[in-house]
Amino acid sequence: MFSLASSVAFVVLHTSHGAEVTFTEYLFRVLASLLFFGALGVTAFWTVRALGVVYSGLRRRRASRRAAERRSRR
């Protein structure tokens, strides 16, 4: 039985440098790059969130120390 999925796998894409890439390899490269850049985005997002949590905790700690110093001065 002739399958469309198997025939698509043999489609050859010609790039500008003369390299031949099959359609399945092209899809794999696209999915791999999406996964890679998605992972970079998720890592950057959670790094910024973690830095924000740490920074706000430090500010809160500094504010409580200042308040304690003010109370002790009275």
Buried (B, 14 or more C-beta within 10 A) or exposed (E): EEEEEEEEEEEEEEEEEEEEBBBEEBEEEEEEEEEEEEEEEEEEEEEEEEEEEEEEEEEEEEEEEEEEEEEEEE
